[in-house]
Amino acid sequence: MIFARPVKGSIRWADIEALFAALGAEISEREGSRIGVFLFGEVRVFHRPHPSPDTDKAAVASIRKWLEEHGVRP
């Protein structure tokens, strides 16, 4: 779903974290609702959505772009 067009705003954050983990990412807790994702030799910091478990469209688009830049395809 992360590669769907148009961008979906109903992807559960837990599914995105599971994708990161499946790609071999190291995920660390940060302050508040932030998490650090170490993948592709770099760290990106994301905010877990709350109170809704769904990730907004802008975050999905940003994550998709980052994955595509590193050769991740559906």
PDB file of N, CA, C and O in Angstrom:
ATOM      1  N   MET A   1       0.815  -1.210   0.000  1.00  0.00           N
ATOM      2  CA  MET A   1       0.000   0.000   0.000  1.00  0.00           C
ATOM      3  C   MET A   1       0.852   1.264   0.000  1.00  0.00           C
ATOM      4  O   MET A   1       0.399   2.309  -0.469  1.00  0.00           O
ATOM      5  N   ILE A   2       2.057   1.190   0.510  1.00  0.00           N
ATOM      6  CA  ILE A   2       2.877   2.396   0.586  1.00  0.00           C
ATOM      7  C   ILE A   2       3.254   2.914  -0.808  1.00  0.00           C
ATOM      8  O   ILE A   2       3.552   4.096  -0.978  1.00  0.00           O
ATOM      9  N   PHE A   3       3.237   2.021  -1.798  1.00  0.00           N
ATOM     10  CA  PHE A   3       3.595   2.416  -3.159  1.00  0.00           C
ATOM     11  C   PHE A   3       2.366   2.716  -4.011  1.00  0.00           C
ATOM     12  O   PHE A   3       2.505   2.998  -5.201  1.00  0.00           O
ATOM     13  N   ALA A   4       1.175   2.662  -3.435  1.00  0.00           N
ATOM     14  CA  ALA A   4      -0.058   2.920  -4.176  1.00  0.00           C
ATOM     15  C   ALA A   4      -0.118   4.374  -4.631  1.00  0.00           C
ATOM     16  O   ALA A   4       0.368   5.280  -3.954  1.00  0.00           O
ATOM     17  N   ARG A   5      -0.721   4.566  -5.779  1.00  0.00           N
ATOM     18  CA  ARG A   5      -0.961   5.918  -6.289  1.00  0.00           C
ATOM     19  C   ARG A   5      -2.444   6.035  -6.558  1.00  0.00           C
ATOM     20  O   ARG A   5      -2.993   5.135  -7.194  1.00  0.00           O
ATOM     21  N   PRO A   6      -3.128   7.063  -6.129  1.00  0.00           N
ATOM     22  CA  PRO A   6      -2.600   8.157  -5.319  1.00  0.00           C
ATOM     23  C   PRO A   6      -2.218   7.675  -3.914  1.00  0.00           C
ATOM     24  O   PRO A   6      -2.590   6.582  -3.488  1.00  0.00           O
ATOM     25  N   VAL A   7      -1.475   8.516  -3.220  1.00  0.00           N
ATOM     26  CA  VAL A   7      -0.998   8.197  -1.871  1.00  0.00           C
ATOM     27  C   VAL A   7      -2.186   7.935  -0.954  1.00  0.00           C
ATOM     28  O   VAL A   7      -3.155   8.693  -0.936  1.00  0.00           O
ATOM     29  N   LYS A   8      -2.094   6.858  -0.202  1.00  0.00           N
ATOM     30  CA  LYS A   8      -3.155   6.516   0.745  1.00  0.00           C
ATOM     31  C   LYS A   8      -2.842   7.113   2.114  1.00  0.00           C
ATOM     32  O   LYS A   8      -1.688   7.149   2.541  1.00  0.00           O
ATOM     33  N   GLY A   9      -3.869   7.572   2.781  1.00  0.00           N
ATOM     34  CA  GLY A   9      -3.713   8.131   4.116  1.00  0.00           C
ATOM     35  C   GLY A   9      -4.281   7.224   5.179  1.00  0.00           C
ATOM     36  O   GLY A   9      -4.580   7.662   6.290  1.00  0.00           O
ATOM     37  N   SER A  10      -4.429   5.960   4.838  1.00  0.00           N
ATOM     38  CA  SER A  10      -5.039   5.032   5.802  1.00  0.00           C
ATOM     39  C   SER A  10      -4.123   3.850   6.113  1.00  0.00           C
ATOM     40  O   SER A  10      -4.596   2.769   6.464  1.00  0.00           O
ATOM     41  N   ILE A  11      -2.816   4.057   5.983  1.00  0.00           N
ATOM     42  CA  ILE A  11      -1.870   2.991   6.288  1.00  0.00           C
ATOM     43  C   ILE A  11      -1.536   3.048   7.775  1.00  0.00           C
ATOM     44  O   ILE A  11      -1.145   4.093   8.295  1.00  0.00           O
ATOM     45  N   ARG A  12      -1.692   1.936   8.437  1.00  0.00           N
ATOM     46  CA  ARG A  12      -1.404   1.888   9.878  1.00  0.00           C
ATOM     47  C   ARG A  12       0.102   2.020  10.098  1.00  0.00           C
ATOM     48  O   ARG A  12       0.901   1.406   9.391  1.00  0.00           O
ATOM     49  N   TRP A  13       0.472   2.822  11.080  1.00  0.00           N
ATOM     50  CA  TRP A  13       1.882   3.038  11.369  1.00  0.00           C
ATOM     51  C   TRP A  13       2.587   1.726  11.706  1.00  0.00           C
ATOM     52  O   TRP A  13       3.745   1.533  11.336  1.00  0.00           O
ATOM     53  N   ALA A  14       1.909   0.838  12.394  1.00  0.00           N
ATOM     54  CA  ALA A  14       2.507  -0.453  12.755  1.00  0.00           C
ATOM     55  C   ALA A  14       2.937  -1.225  11.508  1.00  0.00           C
ATOM     56  O   ALA A  14       3.944  -1.933  11.536  1.00  0.00           O
ATOM     57  N   ASP A  15       2.191  -1.095  10.425  1.00  0.00           N
ATOM     58  CA  ASP A  15       2.556  -1.763   9.172  1.00  0.00           C
ATOM     59  C   ASP A  15       3.818  -1.155   8.560  1.00  0.00           C
ATOM     60  O   ASP A  15       4.637  -1.865   7.978  1.00  0.00           O
ATOM     61  N   ILE A  16       3.966   0.154   8.694  1.00  0.00           N
ATOM     62  CA  ILE A  16       5.168   0.823   8.180  1.00  0.00           C
ATOM     63  C   ILE A  16       6.381   0.401   9.008  1.00  0.00           C
ATOM     64  O   ILE A  16       7.442   0.118   8.452  1.00  0.00           O
ATOM     65  N   GLU A  17       6.233   0.357  10.321  1.00  0.00           N
ATOM     66  CA  GLU A  17       7.335  -0.110  11.173  1.00  0.00           C
ATOM     67  C   GLU A  17       7.704  -1.550  10.845  1.00  0.00           C
ATOM     68  O   GLU A  17       8.884  -1.901  10.851  1.00  0.00           O
ATOM     69  N   ALA A  18       6.712  -2.388  10.559  1.00  0.00           N
ATOM     70  CA  ALA A  18       6.976  -3.783  10.191  1.00  0.00           C
ATOM     71  C   ALA A  18       7.749  -3.844   8.871  1.00  0.00           C
ATOM     72  O   ALA A  18       8.630  -4.689   8.713  1.00  0.00           O
ATOM     73  N   LEU A  19       7.432  -2.969   7.936  1.00  0.00           N
ATOM     74  CA  LEU A  19       8.169  -2.913   6.672  1.00  0.00           C
ATOM     75  C   LEU A  19       9.617  -2.524   6.928  1.00  0.00           C
ATOM     76  O   LEU A  19      10.532  -3.146   6.389  1.00  0.00           O
ATOM     77  N   PHE A  20       9.830  -1.499   7.746  1.00  0.00           N
ATOM     78  CA  PHE A  20      11.200  -1.102   8.090  1.00  0.00           C
ATOM     79  C   PHE A  20      11.969  -2.288   8.675  1.00  0.00           C
ATOM     80  O   PHE A  20      13.105  -2.552   8.282  1.00  0.00           O
ATOM     81  N   ALA A  21      11.349  -2.993   9.608  1.00  0.00           N
ATOM     82  CA  ALA A  21      12.000  -4.135  10.255  1.00  0.00           C
ATOM     83  C   ALA A  21      12.310  -5.231   9.236  1.00  0.00           C
ATOM     84  O   ALA A  21      13.381  -5.836   9.283  1.00  0.00           O
ATOM     85  N   ALA A  22      11.384  -5.487   8.322  1.00  0.00           N
ATOM     86  CA  ALA A  22      11.602  -6.517   7.302  1.00  0.00           C
ATOM     87  C   ALA A  22      12.757  -6.155   6.373  1.00  0.00           C
ATOM     88  O   ALA A  22      13.413  -7.035   5.815  1.00  0.00           O
ATOM     89  N   LEU A  23      13.003  -4.852   6.211  1.00  0.00           N
ATOM     90  CA  LEU A  23      14.113  -4.398   5.378  1.00  0.00           C
ATOM     91  C   LEU A  23      15.439  -4.389   6.140  1.00  0.00           C
ATOM     92  O   LEU A  23      16.488  -4.076   5.577  1.00  0.00           O
ATOM     93  N   GLY A  24      15.377  -4.737   7.432  1.00  0.00           N
ATOM     94  CA  GLY A  24      16.593  -4.827   8.236  1.00  0.00           C
ATOM     95  C   GLY A  24      16.907  -3.589   9.045  1.00  0.00           C
ATOM     96  O   GLY A  24      18.032  -3.436   9.521  1.00  0.00           O
ATOM     97  N   ALA A  25      15.945  -2.706   9.211  1.00  0.00           N
ATOM     98  CA  ALA A  25      16.172  -1.467   9.957  1.00  0.00           C
ATOM     99  C   ALA A  25      16.327  -1.733  11.452  1.00  0.00           C
ATOM    100  O   ALA A  25      15.756  -2.674  12.002  1.00  0.00           O
ATOM    101  N   GLU A  26      17.110  -0.882  12.079  1.00  0.00           N
ATOM    102  CA  GLU A  26      17.173  -0.838  13.539  1.00  0.00           C
ATOM    103  C   GLU A  26      16.286   0.320  13.961  1.00  0.00           C
ATOM    104  O   GLU A  26      16.468   1.448  13.503  1.00  0.00           O
ATOM    105  N   ILE A  27      15.337   0.044  14.826  1.00  0.00           N
ATOM    106  CA  ILE A  27      14.375   1.055  15.254  1.00  0.00           C
ATOM    107  C   ILE A  27      14.620   1.363  16.719  1.00  0.00           C
ATOM    108  O   ILE A  27      14.684   0.460  17.553  1.00  0.00           O
ATOM    109  N   SER A  28      14.757   2.656  17.028  1.00  0.00           N
ATOM    110  CA  SER A  28      15.002   3.056  18.421  1.00  0.00           C
ATOM    111  C   SER A  28      13.969   4.085  18.849  1.00  0.00           C
ATOM    112  O   SER A  28      13.510   4.909  18.058  1.00  0.00           O
ATOM    113  N   GLU A  29      13.621   4.012  20.117  1.00  0.00           N
ATOM    114  CA  GLU A  29      12.673   4.972  20.687  1.00  0.00           C
ATOM    115  C   GLU A  29      13.375   6.302  20.913  1.00  0.00           C
ATOM    116  O   GLU A  29      14.532   6.334  21.333  1.00  0.00           O
ATOM    117  N   ARG A  30      12.692   7.379  20.642  1.00  0.00           N
ATOM    118  CA  ARG A  30      13.187   8.730  20.891  1.00  0.00           C
ATOM    119  C   ARG A  30      12.208   9.427  21.820  1.00  0.00           C
ATOM    120  O   ARG A  30      11.322   8.795  22.395  1.00  0.00           O
ATOM    121  N   GLU A  31      12.376  10.738  21.960  1.00  0.00           N
ATOM    122  CA  GLU A  31      11.478  11.492  22.839  1.00  0.00           C
ATOM    123  C   GLU A  31      10.053  11.508  22.299  1.00  0.00           C
ATOM    124  O   GLU A  31       9.828  11.556  21.089  1.00  0.00           O
ATOM    125  N   GLY A  32       9.110  11.467  23.211  1.00  0.00           N
ATOM    126  CA  GLY A  32       7.706  11.560  22.828  1.00  0.00           C
ATOM    127  C   GLY A  32       7.297  10.443  21.896  1.00  0.00           C
ATOM    128  O   GLY A  32       7.523   9.267  22.180  1.00  0.00           O
ATOM    129  N   SER A  33       6.694  10.817  20.780  1.00  0.00           N
ATOM    130  CA  SER A  33       6.215   9.813  19.831  1.00  0.00           C
ATOM    131  C   SER A  33       7.202   9.578  18.691  1.00  0.00           C
ATOM    132  O   SER A  33       6.852   8.982  17.673  1.00  0.00           O
ATOM    133  N   ARG A  34       8.422  10.045  18.865  1.00  0.00           N
ATOM    134  CA  ARG A  34       9.418   9.896  17.803  1.00  0.00           C
ATOM    135  C   ARG A  34      10.116   8.537  17.870  1.00  0.00           C
ATOM    136  O   ARG A  34      10.304   7.956  18.939  1.00  0.00           O
ATOM    137  N   ILE A  35      10.491   8.058  16.680  1.00  0.00           N
ATOM    138  CA  ILE A  35      11.338   6.872  16.601  1.00  0.00           C
ATOM    139  C   ILE A  35      12.468   7.165  15.625  1.00  0.00           C
ATOM    140  O   ILE A  35      12.302   7.929  14.674  1.00  0.00           O
ATOM    141  N   GLY A  36      13.599   6.558  15.867  1.00  0.00           N
ATOM    142  CA  GLY A  36      14.721   6.644  14.944  1.00  0.00           C
ATOM    143  C   GLY A  36      14.771   5.367  14.126  1.00  0.00           C
ATOM    144  O   GLY A  36      14.644   4.272  14.674  1.00  0.00           O
ATOM    145  N   VAL A  37      14.953   5.496  12.821  1.00  0.00           N
ATOM    146  CA  VAL A  37      15.041   4.340  11.933  1.00  0.00           C
ATOM    147  C   VAL A  37      16.406   4.389  11.259  1.00  0.00           C
ATOM    148  O   VAL A  37      16.685   5.289  10.467  1.00  0.00           O
ATOM    149  N   PHE A  38      17.262   3.405  11.582  1.00  0.00           N
ATOM    150  CA  PHE A  38      18.569   3.300  10.952  1.00  0.00           C
ATOM    151  C   PHE A  38      18.456   2.289   9.826  1.00  0.00           C
ATOM    152  O   PHE A  38      18.272   1.095  10.062  1.00  0.00           O
ATOM    153  N   LEU A  39      18.569   2.782   8.593  1.00  0.00           N
ATOM    154  CA  LEU A  39      18.415   1.952   7.404  1.00  0.00           C
ATOM    155  C   LEU A  39      19.170   2.620   6.270  1.00  0.00           C
ATOM    156  O   LEU A  39      19.205   3.848   6.194  1.00  0.00           O
ATOM    157  N   PHE A  40      19.765   1.850   5.401  1.00  0.00           N
ATOM    158  CA  PHE A  40      20.533   2.369   4.263  1.00  0.00           C
ATOM    159  C   PHE A  40      21.722   3.214   4.717  1.00  0.00           C
ATOM    160  O   PHE A  40      22.154   4.119   4.004  1.00  0.00           O
ATOM    161  N   GLY A  41      22.247   2.915   5.905  1.00  0.00           N
ATOM    162  CA  GLY A  41      23.400   3.644   6.405  1.00  0.00           C
ATOM    163  C   GLY A  41      23.088   5.035   6.920  1.00  0.00           C
ATOM    164  O   GLY A  41      24.001   5.837   7.119  1.00  0.00           O
ATOM    165  N   GLU A  42      21.830   5.334   7.138  1.00  0.00           N
ATOM    166  CA  GLU A  42      21.440   6.653   7.658  1.00  0.00           C
ATOM    167  C   GLU A  42      20.314   6.515   8.658  1.00  0.00           C
ATOM    168  O   GLU A  42      19.629   5.493   8.715  1.00  0.00           O
ATOM    169  N   VAL A  43      20.134   7.562   9.447  1.00  0.00           N
ATOM    170  CA  VAL A  43      19.066   7.590  10.443  1.00  0.00           C
ATOM    171  C   VAL A  43      18.021   8.603  10.007  1.00  0.00           C
ATOM    172  O   VAL A  43      18.342   9.740   9.663  1.00  0.00           O
ATOM    173  N   ARG A  44      16.788   8.180  10.027  1.00  0.00           N
ATOM    174  CA  ARG A  44      15.658   9.081   9.806  1.00  0.00           C
ATOM    175  C   ARG A  44      14.806   9.045  11.068  1.00  0.00           C
ATOM    176  O   ARG A  44      14.651   7.999  11.700  1.00  0.00           O
ATOM    177  N   VAL A  45      14.263  10.191  11.422  1.00  0.00           N
ATOM    178  CA  VAL A  45      13.401  10.266  12.605  1.00  0.00           C
ATOM    179  C   VAL A  45      11.972  10.507  12.133  1.00  0.00           C
ATOM    180  O   VAL A  45      11.707  11.403  11.332  1.00  0.00           O
ATOM    181  N   PHE A  46      11.068   9.697  12.641  1.00  0.00           N
ATOM    182  CA  PHE A  46       9.655   9.803  12.293  1.00  0.00           C
ATOM    183  C   PHE A  46       8.825   9.949  13.554  1.00  0.00           C
ATOM    184  O   PHE A  46       9.254   9.566  14.643  1.00  0.00           O
ATOM    185  N   HIS A  47       7.640  10.504  13.398  1.00  0.00           N
ATOM    186  CA  HIS A  47       6.689  10.633  14.497  1.00  0.00           C
ATOM    187  C   HIS A  47       5.614   9.574  14.313  1.00  0.00           C
ATOM    188  O   HIS A  47       5.007   9.460  13.248  1.00  0.00           O
ATOM    189  N   ARG A  48       5.390   8.805  15.365  1.00  0.00           N
ATOM    190  CA  ARG A  48       4.258   7.872  15.329  1.00  0.00           C
ATOM    191  C   ARG A  48       2.982   8.709  15.394  1.00  0.00           C
ATOM    192  O   ARG A  48       2.880   9.623  16.213  1.00  0.00           O
ATOM    193  N   PRO A  49       2.022   8.404  14.545  1.00  0.00           N
ATOM    194  CA  PRO A  49       0.768   9.175  14.590  1.00  0.00           C
ATOM    195  C   PRO A  49      -0.016   8.859  15.862  1.00  0.00           C
ATOM    196  O   PRO A  49       0.025   7.741  16.377  1.00  0.00           O
ATOM    197  N   HIS A  50      -0.723   9.861  16.348  1.00  0.00           N
ATOM    198  CA  HIS A  50      -1.599   9.657  17.496  1.00  0.00           C
ATOM    199  C   HIS A  50      -2.626  10.765  17.492  1.00  0.00           C
ATOM    200  O   HIS A  50      -2.292  11.853  17.021  1.00  0.00           O
ATOM    201  N   PRO A  51      -3.799  10.599  17.953  1.00  0.00           N
ATOM    202  CA  PRO A  51      -4.317   9.385  18.568  1.00  0.00           C
ATOM    203  C   PRO A  51      -4.702   8.311  17.539  1.00  0.00           C
ATOM    204  O   PRO A  51      -4.886   7.149  17.900  1.00  0.00           O
ATOM    205  N   SER A  52      -4.822   8.691  16.275  1.00  0.00           N
ATOM    206  CA  SER A  52      -5.153   7.714  15.237  1.00  0.00           C
ATOM    207  C   SER A  52      -3.936   6.856  14.915  1.00  0.00           C
ATOM    208  O   SER A  52      -2.810   7.354  14.938  1.00  0.00           O
ATOM    209  N   PRO A  53      -4.143   5.577  14.615  1.00  0.00           N
ATOM    210  CA  PRO A  53      -3.015   4.718  14.245  1.00  0.00           C
ATOM    211  C   PRO A  53      -2.601   4.874  12.777  1.00  0.00           C
ATOM    212  O   PRO A  53      -1.618   4.275  12.342  1.00  0.00           O
ATOM    213  N   ASP A  54      -3.356   5.685  12.009  1.00  0.00           N
ATOM    214  CA  ASP A  54      -3.099   5.833  10.580  1.00  0.00           C
ATOM    215  C   ASP A  54      -2.093   6.941  10.291  1.00  0.00           C
ATOM    216  O   ASP A  54      -2.098   7.993  10.930  1.00  0.00           O
ATOM    217  N   THR A  55      -1.234   6.681   9.315  1.00  0.00           N
ATOM    218  CA  THR A  55      -0.191   7.616   8.916  1.00  0.00           C
ATOM    219  C   THR A  55      -0.757   8.586   7.882  1.00  0.00           C
ATOM    220  O   THR A  55      -1.482   8.175   6.976  1.00  0.00           O
ATOM    221  N   ASP A  56      -0.428   9.869   8.014  1.00  0.00           N
ATOM    222  CA  ASP A  56      -0.972  10.833   7.061  1.00  0.00           C
ATOM    223  C   ASP A  56      -0.285  10.718   5.701  1.00  0.00           C
ATOM    224  O   ASP A  56       0.802  10.150   5.586  1.00  0.00           O
ATOM    225  N   LYS A  57      -0.931  11.261   4.682  1.00  0.00           N
ATOM    226  CA  LYS A  57      -0.456  11.125   3.301  1.00  0.00           C
ATOM    227  C   LYS A  57       0.940  11.704   3.094  1.00  0.00           C
ATOM    228  O   LYS A  57       1.743  11.124   2.364  1.00  0.00           O
ATOM    229  N   ALA A  58       1.235  12.820   3.715  1.00  0.00           N
ATOM    230  CA  ALA A  58       2.553  13.448   3.539  1.00  0.00           C
ATOM    231  C   ALA A  58       3.664  12.542   4.069  1.00  0.00           C
ATOM    232  O   ALA A  58       4.714  12.416   3.440  1.00  0.00           O
ATOM    233  N   ALA A  59       3.440  11.919   5.209  1.00  0.00           N
ATOM    234  CA  ALA A  59       4.442  11.009   5.777  1.00  0.00           C
ATOM    235  C   ALA A  59       4.610   9.781   4.895  1.00  0.00           C
ATOM    236  O   ALA A  59       5.734   9.325   4.681  1.00  0.00           O
ATOM    237  N   VAL A  60       3.508   9.237   4.378  1.00  0.00           N
ATOM    238  CA  VAL A  60       3.577   8.075   3.497  1.00  0.00           C
ATOM    239  C   VAL A  60       4.375   8.419   2.241  1.00  0.00           C
ATOM    240  O   VAL A  60       5.222   7.637   1.810  1.00  0.00           O
ATOM    241  N   ALA A  61       4.109   9.583   1.657  1.00  0.00           N
ATOM    242  CA  ALA A  61       4.821  10.008   0.443  1.00  0.00           C
ATOM    243  C   ALA A  61       6.308  10.168   0.718  1.00  0.00           C
ATOM    244  O   ALA A  61       7.137   9.785  -0.107  1.00  0.00           O
ATOM    245  N   SER A  62       6.650  10.729   1.865  1.00  0.00           N
ATOM    246  CA  SER A  62       8.052  10.919   2.237  1.00  0.00           C
ATOM    247  C   SER A  62       8.766   9.585   2.421  1.00  0.00           C
ATOM    248  O   SER A  62       9.890   9.402   1.953  1.00  0.00           O
ATOM    249  N   ILE A  63       8.112   8.669   3.098  1.00  0.00           N
ATOM    250  CA  ILE A  63       8.698   7.344   3.323  1.00  0.00           C
ATOM    251  C   ILE A  63       8.855   6.612   1.994  1.00  0.00           C
ATOM    252  O   ILE A  63       9.888   5.993   1.742  1.00  0.00           O
ATOM    253  N   ARG A  64       7.836   6.681   1.148  1.00  0.00           N
ATOM    254  CA  ARG A  64       7.910   6.025  -0.157  1.00  0.00           C
ATOM    255  C   ARG A  64       9.077   6.568  -0.974  1.00  0.00           C
ATOM    256  O   ARG A  64       9.819   5.799  -1.585  1.00  0.00           O
ATOM    257  N   LYS A  65       9.241   7.877  -0.986  1.00  0.00           N
ATOM    258  CA  LYS A  65      10.336   8.489  -1.732  1.00  0.00           C
ATOM    259  C   LYS A  65      11.694   7.997  -1.206  1.00  0.00           C
ATOM    260  O   LYS A  65      12.582   7.662  -1.990  1.00  0.00           O
ATOM    261  N   TRP A  66      11.846   7.956   0.113  1.00  0.00           N
ATOM    262  CA  TRP A  66      13.095   7.489   0.725  1.00  0.00           C
ATOM    263  C   TRP A  66      13.386   6.051   0.327  1.00  0.00           C
ATOM    264  O   TRP A  66      14.521   5.721  -0.019  1.00  0.00           O
ATOM    265  N   LEU A  67      12.378   5.197   0.373  1.00  0.00           N
ATOM    266  CA  LEU A  67      12.560   3.798  -0.007  1.00  0.00           C
ATOM    267  C   LEU A  67      12.928   3.676  -1.492  1.00  0.00           C
ATOM    268  O   LEU A  67      13.837   2.926  -1.849  1.00  0.00           O
ATOM    269  N   GLU A  68      12.228   4.405  -2.341  1.00  0.00           N
ATOM    270  CA  GLU A  68      12.496   4.346  -3.778  1.00  0.00           C
ATOM    271  C   GLU A  68      13.898   4.832  -4.108  1.00  0.00           C
ATOM    272  O   GLU A  68      14.549   4.291  -5.002  1.00  0.00           O
ATOM    273  N   GLU A  69      14.370   5.849  -3.393  1.00  0.00           N
ATOM    274  CA  GLU A  69      15.732   6.358  -3.614  1.00  0.00           C
ATOM    275  C   GLU A  69      16.784   5.291  -3.340  1.00  0.00           C
ATOM    276  O   GLU A  69      17.905   5.370  -3.841  1.00  0.00           O
ATOM    277  N   HIS A  70      16.415   4.293  -2.541  1.00  0.00           N
ATOM    278  CA  HIS A  70      17.350   3.234  -2.187  1.00  0.00           C
ATOM    279  C   HIS A  70      17.000   1.908  -2.860  1.00  0.00           C
ATOM    280  O   HIS A  70      17.423   0.841  -2.415  1.00  0.00           O
ATOM    281  N   GLY A  71      16.226   1.993  -3.932  1.00  0.00           N
ATOM    282  CA  GLY A  71      15.950   0.817  -4.750  1.00  0.00           C
ATOM    283  C   GLY A  71      14.873  -0.118  -4.262  1.00  0.00           C
ATOM    284  O   GLY A  71      14.716  -1.214  -4.799  1.00  0.00           O
ATOM    285  N   VAL A  72      14.121   0.295  -3.247  1.00  0.00           N
ATOM    286  CA  VAL A  72      13.026  -0.551  -2.759  1.00  0.00           C
ATOM    287  C   VAL A  72      11.839  -0.332  -3.670  1.00  0.00           C
ATOM    288  O   VAL A  72      11.400   0.800  -3.874  1.00  0.00           O
ATOM    289  N   ARG A  73      11.325  -1.413  -4.213  1.00  0.00           N
ATOM    290  CA  ARG A  73      10.197  -1.368  -5.139  1.00  0.00           C
ATOM    291  C   ARG A  73       9.136  -2.375  -4.675  1.00  0.00           C
ATOM    292  O   ARG A  73       9.446  -3.330  -3.964  1.00  0.00           O
ATOM    293  N   PRO A  74       7.901  -2.152  -5.078  1.00  0.00           N
ATOM    294  CA  PRO A  74       6.845  -3.103  -4.692  1.00  0.00           C
ATOM    295  C   PRO A  74       7.048  -4.467  -5.332  1.00  0.00           C
ATOM    296  O   PRO A  74       6.250  -5.378  -5.110  1.00  0.00           O
TER     297      PRO A  74
END
